[in-house]
């Protein structure tokens, strides 16, 4: 069991929540401070969030199954974190730029990254998978926390390009970096917070606290709520119910507005739970108990939004069936197109190493091509010799 019970209890006191687990709209000071941020979301917007959450979970389940079948080398599950990702993703403007880690499947769904492209790196056919310029989403980052420095540097560039505080909503730009509770202990994250704070960078640090950094509970990462770490650097922090898609949207909307208008960075802690394994090479039964998982299952983010839609007469069975049909189609296409991916040319490893041609890389490419040619010739000669 996660031994951080005291911090979990404190989390309920300072948690921004707009929708309770049973689908009721909440009251209180925390809700009142952010309710207006989500007041304009109507039936179409709420249904779009629900759809993205359902498709994200189906993508997650199908990808896990594909890894178990040997079609992927590894896969990091995101089940349970759909609201934090989809809600925050819907608050983004097209010009905003995102730096993910490796579990932001819901953010990639919202930004329109093709499902097959998201898995190329786990299939081993590419180091990336998509062109960041097509979606304003950087490639997945597997080195813990390093993307926070990349995001801060990019934000400083945005700032110096005059794309902050202009008053033009189609021009003002924010940068977002996603990372986990475990990554928050990395030196890169703390360095990024320093640079962002002193330069008033237009960046949002979105930390998904899913309670477990692989097998280490949050109590082994910090003695105070994670969002308070920002305050130590001079960055305002807020803790949001990461299983509440409306609250995640509202908190992110405020943080993004602050960044775009020149107000500087924000540290957002989305208090959520990883319902699955850290990756498909992990066995969570070794370090957490079934009772904890069952408790968090009652806070399922998709069920919560469905309950809200039903309570407010925004639910329609035909529409919901269509969403499920879309999920089935996504899974079918994912299986077929992933298995159809061809292995890349071995010389592709020399591409995109540097932005411009590099003499050493070109020399290594030439050597490798000659090596491959000679190896292939030796194999042909051996085959002919054996045939005699």
N, C-alpha and C positions, 0 to 999 in steps of 0.2 A: 504493500500500500504506500502511496505517496506520503512521506512523513510530514509534509508541509501543511498540516491541518490548520495551523494558526494563520498562515498566510492565505489559505483558501477561504477561511472565514472572513478575514479582512477584505478579501477581494470583493465580497458581496456588498460591502459598505461603500466602496468608492467606485463601483462598476457602473458605467453608462449602459443602461438597458432601456430600450423602447418597447420591446415585446417580450413578455414572460414566456417560459417554456410551454405553457398551456395555450399560447396564442393571444393572450390578453394584452392590450396596450397598457403600459405601466405609467404610474404617477411618480411624484417625488422630485426633489431638486435636480438630481442628475438627469432625469428624463426631460424635465422642463427646459434645461439649458440647451438641449440638442433637438427637441421635438420639431421645431420650426425648420430645421435643416432637411427633414424628411417629409414635411407636410405636403409637398407638391407631388409626391409619388402616388400615382393613381393605380387603377387596376392593371393597365397595360404595363406599367413599370414594375409592379410587384410580380406580375406573371412572368415578365422577362427575367427577373432575378430567380424566380423559382425554376424556370426552364434551364437557366445556366447552371444552377446548383444540381439539378437532376442529371443533366448531361455530363457535368464534371464528375459526379459520383459514378456514373456508368462507365465513363472513360477510366476512372480509377480502378473499378472492379475488373474491367476487361483487360487492362494493362497488367494487373496482378496475375490474372489467369494466364495471359500470354507469357509472362515470365516463368510461371510454374510449368508451362509447357515447353520451355526451352527456347522461346522466340525472342526473349530479351535477356541481357546479361544481368540486369538489376533494375529495380523499380522502386522509387520512394513513394509510399502511400500517403494520401492526403485526406482520407475519409474522416469526416468530422469537422474539417476546417473550411468547408465550402462557403459558409456565411461570411466569415472574415475576408475571404478572398474575393468572392463575387460582390459582396456589398462594397468593399473598398474599390474594387475594379470599376464598378458602375459610377463611382464618384469622379473618375478621371475624365479629363477633357482630351480630345484627340491629340493635341500637341504635347501633352504631358509625356514624360519618358519614364519607363519602368526598368529597374534592375532587380530581377528575381534571384532567388537562390536555386533550389532544384525541386521544390514541392508546390510551387504556385500554379497548379493545374487549373484552378478556377480563374485566376487572373489571366492566364493565357487563353482560356475559353472566352472571357469577356473581350479581350483584345483581338480576337479573331485569328489566333495562330492555329494553323491546321493541326488536327489531332495526330496525324501520322508524323508530321514534322516534329511534334513534341517528343516523339519516341525515337527519333533517329539516333540520338546520342546513346540511348540505352540499348539500342539494337547494335550499336558499334559501327554504323555505316558513315557517320559524320561526327565531327567534334561539336557541331552546333545543331543546325536543323532548319533555321529560317533566317531571313535577312532582317536584322533589327530595324532597319529603316522602313520596312513595310508595315510594321505594327507599333513602332516606338517602344519596343520591348527588347532589351538586351538578351543575349543568349543565357541559358542556365549557367549558374556558377556553382561548381562543386567544391571549391576551396572555401571552407566556412568563413563567412564574414567579409571576404575580400570585396564583394560587390558593394558594400557600404562605402568603401573608399572610392570605388569607381563612380558611384552615384554622386558622392559629394564633389568629386572633381568635375563631373558633367554639369552639376548644378552651378558650380562656380563659373563654368563656361557660359551657361545660359544667362547668368547674372551679368557677366561682362559683355555679352552680346546685346544687352539692353532689352531682354525679353521678360523682365520682371517689373511690375508696378507701372505699366504703361496705361492702364485703365481699359485696354482693349481685351475683352474676354476671349477673343479668338487668337490672341497673340501671347498674352501672359502665360508663362510656362512654369510648371512645377515638376520636380523629379521625385520619384518614390523608390525606396529600396526595401525589399522584404527580406527578413531573416528570422531565425528562431531563437528561443530562449537560450539554448546552448551556445549559439554563435555570439550572443551578447557578451560572453566572457572572453571572446577573442580580442587580441590587441588591436586588430584592424578596425573593429567596430568602435572601440574607444577613441582611436586616433581620428576616425571619421567624425565622431561627435565633437571632438576638439576643433577640427578644421571647419565644420559646419557652423558651430556656435560663433567662433571668433570672426568668421566671414559673413555671418548672417545669410547663409546659403539657402536657396529655395528648395529644400529637400525635406521629405517626410520619411522618418525612420519607422517602418511598420514591423514591429516585432510580434510574431505569432507565438505566444506562450502556450504550447500544447502540453505542458506539464512535464514532459520527459525529453531530455537531451540524450537520445538513444536510451541508455539505462539509468541515467542520472536524473533524479527529481529536481524540481526548481529550487528546493531548499539547499541543494549543493551548488547552486549557481549564484545565489544572492541571499542576503538576510533582510532585504526590504523588497517591496513590490518592484518589478522591473521598470515600470514607467517612471519611478522616482529617480532612476539613474540619469535620466535626461536632465533633471533639475541640477544635478551636480556639475553639469557642463554649462548651465545657463540656458537650457532648452526646455520649454514647457512640455509636460508629459500628461497623458490621459490614458486611463485604462477602460477598455470597452469590452462588453460581452461579445466575444468572438463567435458565439453561436447565434447571435441576433443579427440578421442581415441588415435590418433597418438601422440599428445602432452603429454597425460597422460602416454603413454608408454615411450616416450623419457625421460621425467623428472624423472620418476621412475627408468629407466635404469641407469641414471647417479647417482642417490642417492644410489641405490643398489651397484653399483660399488665402490662408495666412502666407503660404509660400509664394503664391503668384503675385500677391500685392506688396511684397517686400517685407513681410513680417518675420521672415526667417524660418528656421527648422522647427519641427515638432516631433516628439517621440510618442508613438502610439503603441500601447501594449494591448493586443487582442487576446483576451483570456479565453482560451478554447481547449480542445482536447484532441489528441491524435488517437482515433479509435482503432486504427490498425497498427501495423508494425512500422518501425522507423524506416526500414527498407525491407525488401523481400529476403534479405540475408539475416534479418533480426527475428528473435523470438521473444515477444513481450511477456509471455507467460513466465519467463525466468525472473522478471523483476517487478511485476505489478499483479495485483489480485483481481479476480473476477468481479468482486463487489464494486470496486472502483469503476471498472468498465461499464457495469450495469447502471451505476448511478449516472454516469455521463451519457449513457444511451438515452436516458429520459430527457436529455437536453438536445437531442438530435436537431441540427439546424434546419434540415429540410422539413421534418415533421412540424417544427415550430411555425415556419412560414405557411405551410399548408393549413395549419390550425387557424392562423390569422385570416387567410383567404376565405376559409369556410365561415368563420365567425362574422366576417363583414360582407357576406354574400358576394364575394368576388370569385368563388370557385365554380367551375363548370366541368362536369364529367367528360364531355366531349373534348374540351380543350386539354384536360389532364391526360386523356387517352392518347391524344395527338402527341403530347410531350413524351409519353412513354414510347410511342412508335418512333419518334425521332431518336430516342435513346437506343432502341433496338437497331435502327439503321446505322447509327454511329458505331455501335459495337461490331456489326457485320462488316462495315467498310474498314474499320480498324484492323480486323483480322485479315481480311483479304489484301489490303494495300500494304500492310506491314510485311507480310510474308512475301510480297512481290518485290520488295526492295532488293536491289542488286548490290553486291559488294563493290565498294569504290575501287578505282584504280590505285594500286599501291603507291604510285608517285604523287597521289593527291595530298600525301602528308607534307609535301614541300610547299603546298599552296597556302597563301594567306598567313604565312609565318610573320612576314613584315608587310607593311603597306606598300612599299616600293621594292624593286628587285634588290637582292642582296648577294654579293659575290660568293660568300661562303655557302649559303643555301643552294645557289646554282651549281657550285662545284660538287656539293654532296648529292644533288639530284643527278648530275651527270655520272658520278661514280655508281650510284644505285642503279641507274638505267643500264649501264654497262654490265654491272653484276647480274642483273636479272636476265639480260640477253645471253651472257655466257652460261648462266645456270640452265636456261631453257635449251641452249645448244647442247650442253652436256647431257641433258635428259633425252633429247632426240637421238644423240649418238648412242647412248646406252640402250635405247629402245631398238634401234636398228641392229646393234650388236647382238642383243638378246634374240631378235627375230631370225638371225642366221643360225 
